[in-house]
Amino acid sequence: MTSDTSRLRRARLIERLRSAEQRQAAAEAHRAEAVRQKLEQLSERTRTLAQVYALRDTSRDGADLRSATVLGSHLRDLGATAAKQAEHARREADDRLADLAVAERRLQKAEEGRRDLARAIEGKAAKLDPVAARKTGTHLE
C-alpha cells in the first residue's frame, strides 16, 4: 500500500508542477500579447503621423519645406522600425501561446493520470477481501 500512496503522492506533485508550468506559460503569453498590442499601436500612430506631415503644406519657405520633409522621413523610418518590432512581437506572442497550449495539454494529462491512478488504487482496495475481525474475550460462560 505504501507504494500506491507514494505513487499517488508523486502523481499529485507532477500535477502541481504542471499547474505551475501552465500558470507561468499563461503569464508569459499575456506579457507577449501586451507588448505586441503596444507595438502595433505605436506603429499605427507613427504611420498616421507620417501621413499627416506628408499632407501638411504650411511651408513658407524652403527651410520649412525641408524640415517638414526630414520630419516626415524620420517618422516613416520610425514607423517602419515599429512595424518590424510589432511583427517580431507578434511571432513571439504566437510562440508563447503555443507554449501555453503545450503546458495546458501537459497539465490535463497529469490531472488525468492522477485521477486514473487514484481510481485504480481505490478499485484495488475495494477488491481486497476485508480481514475478518478476531473475536475478543474468552469463551467462558
N, C-alpha and C positions, 0 to 999 in steps of 0.2 A: 504494500500500500504506500510505503514511503516513496517508492519510485514513481508511483502515479501522482502523488502530491508534488514531488519535485518537478515532474514533467509539466504539471498544471501551473506551478509557480513560474517555471521557465516560459511557458506559453503566455502567461499574463505579463511577464517582463517584456517579452518580444512585442506584445500588443501595445504596451506603454511606450516603448521605444518607437514603434511605427507611428503612434499617435503624435509624439513629439516631432518626429521627422515630417509628418504631414503638416503640422502647425507651422514649422519653420519654412517649409516649401510654400505654404499659403502666404506667409508674411513676405517672403522674397518676391513672390508673384505680384502681390499688392504693391510693393515698392517699385518694382519694374514697370508696372502698369501706370503708376502715378508719374514716374519720370517720363514715360512715353507720352502721356497726355500733355504734360507741361511743355515738352519739346515740340510737339506738334502744334500747340497753341502759339508758342514763340515763333515757330516757322511761319505760321499763317499770319500772325501780326506783322512780322518783318516783311513778308511778301506784300501785304496790303499797304504798309507804309511806303515801300519802294514804289508801288504803283501810284500812290498819291503824289509822291515827289516827282515822278516822271510826268504826270499830267499837269502839275502846277506850273504856271508860267507867269511868275511875278518878277521876273528878272528885269532890272532897269538898265543893266549894262553887261558887258562881257564877264566881269568878275562874278557877278551874281549868278549868271548862267553857268559859269564854270564850277562854282561852289555847289550849286544845286545838282549839277551833273555828277560831281565827285561824291556828294552825299548819296544820291540815288544809286550810284555804282557800289558804294560801300554797303548800302542796305541790301542790294541784290546779292552781294557776296555773303553778307551775314545770313540772309535768307537761305542761300544755297547750303551754307555750313550747317545751319539749324535743321534744314531738311535732311541732310546726311546723318546728323546726330539723331534725329527723330526716327529715321529708318533703322539705324543701329539699335536704338531703344526699342523699337517695335520687334525686331528679331530677338532681342534679349528678353522682352516680355513674353514672347511666344515660347522661348526656351524655358522660362520659369513656369509658365502654365503647363508645359509638357512635363516638367519635373513634378509639379503638383499632381498631375493626373497619375503619374507613376507612384508617387507617395500614397495617394488615396487608394490605388489598387493594392499596394502592399499592406496598408492598414486593414483594408477589407479582408484580405487573405489571412492576416494574422488573427483578426476577430473570428473569422470562420474556423480557423484551425483551433483556436482556444475553445470555441463552442463545441466543436466536434469532439475534442479531447475530453471536455467536461461531460458530454453525453456518454461517451464510451466508458469513462470511469464510473459514472452513475449506473450505467447498464451492467457493468461488470460487478459492481457492488450489489445490485439488485438480484443478480443471478446466483450469488453465493448463498448457500443454504445457511440460514441462521442457526447458530450453535444453540442447542437446547440448553436451557438453564439447568444447572445442577440443583438438585434438591438440597436444601439445607436442613440442618437439625438431625434429630435421631428418630429412629422408628420405634421408640419406646412409647408404650401406651399406659 
